[in-house]
Amino acid sequence: MSLSVRLLVHGHLSENWSAWFAGLQVQNRSDGSALLFGILPDIAALYGAIDRLRDLNVMLFSLTCSPVAQAQSREADDPEGPNP
C-alpha cells in the first residue's frame, strides 16, 4: 500500500538528499526546518527514511502519513497541507 508522507525535521537539508530519502521532495522552510514529502511505496520505505534521518542525526519534529487514496482526496500535492 503506497503512503503519502510528510516528515518535518529540524534544520535545512540539501535538495540533493532527495534520492537518498526514497525520492521524497525536500522543502526548506523559513523557520529553519525542512519538510520532506511525497509518496512512498510501503511502510518499509517509510522506516528506511526515518532510519536515514537518524543516521544523519536529524531531529524529527513530526510525521504524517496516510494511504494514497485518502491523501489524494485531501490534496496531498500541497506540501503545506492542513497540518505542517
Secondary structure, DSSP 8 states (H G I E B T S, - for coil): --EEEEEEEES---GGGGGTTTT-EEEE-TTSEEEEEEEESSHHHHHHHHHHHHHTT--EEEEEEEEHHHHHHTTTT-SS-S--
